[in-house]
């Protein structure tokens, strides 16, 4: 039983970064007397674990090398018979139980994943029957590691406009199925997992206070999976031989853009909410890389003790990262009711997002 928790054709380009001038932070936050709050959180981690010692037998690497560059020691991966759908369903059921809601009350499901169950239909539709949410409109969002925050933002709009009263958001990934285990630069990073949140209406000033989303497609080849789509179809031997159906990253360049963009979007939501950084009780970033997280925290002026980390034992789980960390922080007594929490993520697209909420 899974646990509850927690480029091929591109040309080199500089990682210089100009932030988008159009801000989606949104006057919409200030026009409504309602917002959305997280009423319940549920997570799922597969039982199987890959440690850094396992990777020492697979590629030219070492535990010391991996830890020093990423902070990761182990990660969970799905076994035969498990998939992104199975772990998403488990997380969703646990979220409903935590919120004390019945499946029939869920009117909307927004599922964020980069590792779909199959191209058609949407993974959210596939898991609807198993969750029992027969009254829910279901659709997927593809925003990579920023997906959970994108999905929460979208679900919140449905709630504050009165379209729905209760929504579910899920971030779920089986990155191990798209990882090239001969590429030591990427295979050490990724783990599988799922996290789900039930959102309900709340008075303005509670729950989600502010959020912002951004995209810059000029950096699309920094983090990508080139094969498997219409450009490089999966049924072509040459594409498989070129390892195109696997995750590719331009790590050094991505690092520079990630630090800057995460810092700026966090500053954006704090300024939009009229909150100083020193008022934040807990910072929960996407768990991608310890060095990125440390650099962002330093630029925001947040002391290390205010930053929650769990990538050491889960790795980079993409869209599942933030709900996994939140659930673990709650269970460990680190995240408490009334806390001011800053969430931030960065991923392929490139996409980046931040959310400020009162827990």
C-alpha positions in Angstrom: 0.0 0.0 0.0 1.4 3.4 -0.9 2.3 5.7 1.9 0.5 8.9 2.9 2.8 11.9 3.1 4.8 13.0 1.8 17.6 19.2 -25.8 17.6 17.3 -28.7 17.2 20.1 -31.2 17.8 23.3 -29.3 20.6 25.8 -29.8 22.6 27.2 -26.9 21.1 30.4 -25.4 22.0 32.7 -22.6 19.9 32.3 -19.4 19.5 36.0 -19.0 16.0 36.6 -17.8 13.5 39.5 -18.2 10.4 39.2 -16.1 7.0 39.5 -17.7 5.5 43.0 -17.5 1.9 41.8 -17.4 1.1 40.6 -13.9 -1.6 38.1 -13.2 -1.7 38.8 -9.6 -4.6 40.2 -10.1 -7.0 42.7 -9.3 -9.5 39.8 -9.0 -8.1 39.2 -5.5 -9.5 42.6 -4.4 -12.9 42.5 -6.0 -14.5 39.7 -4.1 -15.6 39.2 -0.5 -14.9 35.5 -0.9 -11.7 33.5 -1.3 -10.9 29.8 -1.0 -9.3 27.9 1.8 -7.8 24.4 1.9 -10.3 22.3 3.9 -8.4 19.0 3.6 -5.1 17.6 2.4 -4.2 14.1 1.4 -1.1 12.6 0.0 0.4 9.4 -1.4 3.9 8.1 -1.8 4.7 4.7 -3.4 6.3 2.2 -1.1 9.3 1.5 -3.3 12.4 3.7 -2.6 15.5 4.4 -4.7 18.4 5.6 -2.6 21.6 7.3 -3.7 23.4 4.0 -3.1 21.1 2.4 -5.7 22.3 5.1 -8.2 25.9 4.4 -7.5 25.3 1.0 -9.0 23.5 2.4 -12.0 25.5 5.5 -13.1 28.8 7.2 -12.4 27.9 9.0 -9.2 28.1 8.9 -5.5 25.9 9.6 -2.5 28.2 12.5 -1.5 28.0 14.0 -5.0 24.2 13.8 -5.2 23.7 15.3 -1.7 26.1 18.1 -2.2 24.5 19.2 -5.4 20.8 18.5 -4.7 20.2 17.7 -1.1 18.4 14.5 -2.1 19.1 11.1 -0.4 16.2 9.0 -1.6 13.0 9.1 -3.6 9.8 7.0 -4.0 8.9 5.4 -7.3 5.9 3.4 -8.5 6.0 -0.3 -8.9 4.3 -2.5 -11.4 0.6 -2.1 -11.2 0.8 1.5 -10.0 0.4 4.6 -12.1 -0.3 8.3 -11.8 -4.0 7.5 -11.6 -3.7 5.0 -8.7 -1.6 7.4 -6.5 -3.8 10.4 -7.5 -6.9 8.5 -6.4 -5.4 7.5 -3.1 -4.4 11.1 -2.4 -7.8 12.4 -3.4 -9.6 10.0 -1.1 -7.4 11.0 1.8 -8.0 14.7 1.1 -11.8 14.2 1.2 -11.5 12.3 4.5 -9.4 15.0 6.0 -11.9 17.7 4.9 -14.9 15.6 6.1 -16.7 15.9 2.7 -18.5 13.3 0.7 -17.5 12.6 -2.9 -20.8 13.9 -4.2 -19.9 17.3 -2.8 -17.0 17.8 -5.1 -18.1 19.9 -8.0 -14.7 20.5 -9.7 -11.5 18.5 -10.1 -8.4 20.2 -11.5 -5.6 17.7 -11.9 -2.0 18.9 -12.5 0.4 16.4 -14.0 3.1 16.2 -16.6 3.0 12.4 -16.6 -0.5 11.6 -17.8 -2.1 8.2 -17.5 -2.6 8.2 -21.3 -2.9 10.9 -24.0 -6.7 10.6 -24.2 -8.9 11.0 -22.2 -7.7 13.4 -19.5 -6.3 11.8 -16.3 -8.8 13.7 -14.3 -11.6 12.0 -16.2 -10.0 8.6 -15.8 -9.9 8.9 -12.0 -13.3 10.5 -11.5 -15.2 7.1 -11.1 -12.7 5.7 -8.6 -13.0 8.9 -6.5 -16.8 8.8 -6.7 -17.0 12.4 -7.6 -19.8 12.0 -10.1 -20.9 15.6 -9.9 -17.5 17.1 -10.7 -16.4 18.8 -13.9 -12.9 17.5 -14.5 -9.9 18.7 -16.5 -6.1 18.6 -16.4 -3.5 21.3 -16.3 0.0 20.9 -17.6 2.3 23.4 -15.9 5.0 20.9 -14.8 6.4 21.7 -11.3 4.2 24.8 -11.0 1.1 22.8 -11.7 -0.4 22.5 -8.2 -0.3 26.3 -7.7 -1.8 26.8 -11.2 -4.5 24.4 -10.4 -5.3 26.0 -7.0 -5.5 29.4 -8.6 -8.0 28.2 -11.3 -10.1 26.3 -8.7 -10.2 29.4 -6.5 -11.6 31.4 -9.4 -14.5 28.9 -9.7 -15.2 29.3 -6.0 -15.1 33.1 -5.7 -17.3 33.6 -8.7 -19.9 31.2 -7.2 -19.6 28.5 -9.9 -18.8 25.8 -7.3 -18.7 25.5 -3.6 -16.3 22.7 -3.2 -13.4 21.8 -5.4 -10.5 19.3 -5.5 -7.0 20.0 -6.7 -4.5 17.2 -7.3 -0.8 17.3 -8.2 0.4 13.8 -9.2 3.4 12.5 -11.0 5.1 9.3 -12.0 8.3 10.9 -13.2 10.2 7.6 -12.9 8.3 6.4 -16.0 9.9 9.3 -18.0 13.4 9.3 -16.5 16.5 8.2 -18.4 18.3 6.1 -15.9 21.5 6.3 -18.0 21.6 10.1 -17.6 23.2 10.9 -14.3 22.4 14.6 -14.5 18.6 14.0 -14.4 17.9 10.4 -13.1 19.0 11.3 -9.5 16.5 14.1 -9.2 13.0 12.7 -9.6 10.6 10.8 -7.5 6.9 9.9 -7.7 4.0 11.0 -5.6 0.6 12.7 -5.3 -0.9 15.4 -3.2 -4.6 16.5 -3.1 -6.4 19.5 -1.6 -10.1 20.1 -1.0 -10.9 23.8 -1.5 -14.0 25.5 -0.1 -15.2 29.1 0.1 -13.9 31.3 2.9 -14.3 35.0 3.8 -11.7 37.3 2.3 -8.7 37.6 4.7 -8.7 33.9 5.3 -7.4 31.0 3.2 -5.7 32.1 -0.1 -4.8 35.8 0.2 -2.9 36.3 -3.1 -1.5 34.3 -6.0 0.4 35.0 -9.2 1.1 32.9 -12.2 3.7 33.5 -15.0 5.0 31.8 -18.2 7.8 32.4 -20.5 7.9 30.0 -23.5 11.1 31.4 -24.9 12.8 29.1 -22.3 10.7 26.0 -23.3 13.8 23.9 -24.0 15.3 24.4 -20.5 13.1 21.6 -19.0 11.4 19.4 -21.5 10.4 15.9 -22.7 10.8 16.3 -26.4 9.5 12.9 -27.5 6.0 11.4 -27.3 4.0 14.2 -29.0 3.2 15.1 -32.6 6.6 16.5 -33.3 8.5 13.4 -32.3 5.9 10.6 -32.2 6.5 7.8 -29.7 6.2 5.0 -32.4 9.4 6.0 -34.2 12.5 4.0 -33.4 14.9 6.9 -34.1 13.2 9.0 -31.5 13.5 6.2 -28.9 17.1 5.6 -29.8 17.8 9.4 -29.3 16.2 9.1 -25.8 13.6 11.8 -26.8 10.8 10.3 -24.7 12.7 11.2 -21.5 13.1 14.3 -19.4 15.9 16.7 -20.6 17.2 19.6 -18.6 19.7 22.4 -19.0 20.6 22.5 -15.4 23.0 25.4 -15.0 20.9 27.8 -17.0 17.7 26.7 -15.3 19.2 27.4 -11.9 19.8 31.0 -12.7 16.4 31.7 -14.1 14.7 29.7 -11.3 16.3 31.7 -8.5 15.4 35.0 -10.0 11.8 34.2 -11.1 10.8 32.5 -7.8 12.2 35.4 -5.8 10.3 38.0 -8.0 7.0 36.2 -7.9 7.2 35.8 -4.1 7.9 39.5 -3.8 5.0 40.2 -6.1 2.4 38.3 -4.0 3.7 39.7 -0.8 3.5 43.3 -2.1 0.1 42.6 -3.6 -1.2 41.4 -0.2 0.6 44.2 1.7 2.6 41.7 3.7 6.3 42.1 4.6 8.5 39.1 4.2 9.4 39.0 7.9 5.7 38.4 8.6 5.8 35.0 6.8 5.7 32.1 9.3 6.5 29.4 6.9 8.0 29.2 3.3 7.1 26.0 1.4 8.8 26.0 -2.0 8.8 23.5 -4.7 11.3 20.8 -3.6 13.6 20.8 -6.6 17.1 21.6 -5.4 18.5 22.6 -2.1 20.7 25.2 -3.6 17.9 26.9 -5.5 15.8 27.0 -2.3 18.6 28.4 -0.2 19.3 31.1 -2.8 15.7 32.2 -2.9 15.4 32.2 0.9 18.4 34.4 1.2 17.1 36.9 -1.4 13.8 37.1 0.3 15.4 37.6 3.7 13.8 34.5 5.1 15.9 32.6 7.7 16.5 28.9 7.0 14.3 27.9 10.0 11.3 29.3 8.2 11.8 27.2 5.1 10.3 23.7 5.1 12.3 21.0 3.3 11.5 17.4 2.6 13.3 16.8 -0.7 15.9 14.8 1.2 13.6 11.8 1.3 11.2 12.5 -1.6 13.3 14.2 -4.3 11.7 16.4 -7.0 8.1 15.2 -7.4 7.1 18.1 -9.7 3.4 19.1 -9.2 3.1 16.8 -6.2 5.9 18.6 -4.4 4.1 21.3 -2.5 1.1 19.4 -1.2 3.5 16.6 -0.1 5.5 19.1 1.9 2.5 20.8 3.3 0.9 17.5 4.6 4.2 16.5 6.2 4.6 20.0 7.8 1.2 19.6 9.3 1.8 16.1 10.6 5.0 17.2 12.2 3.4 20.2 13.9 5.5 22.7 11.9 2.5 24.2 10.0 -0.1 25.4 12.4 -3.5 27.1 12.1 -3.2 30.8 11.8 0.2 30.6 10.2 1.0 32.9 7.2 2.4 30.5 4.5 4.2 31.4 1.3 4.1 28.7 -1.4 6.3 29.0 -4.6 7.1 26.9 -7.6 9.0 26.9 -10.8 8.9 24.4 -13.7 9.0 23.5 -17.3 7.4 26.0 -19.7 9.0 27.9 -18.2 6.3 28.4 -15.6 6.5 29.9 -12.1 3.9 30.8 -9.4 3.4 31.8 -5.8 0.6 31.7 -3.4 0.2 33.4 0.0 -2.3 31.9 2.4 -3.4 32.1 6.0 -3.6 28.6 7.3 
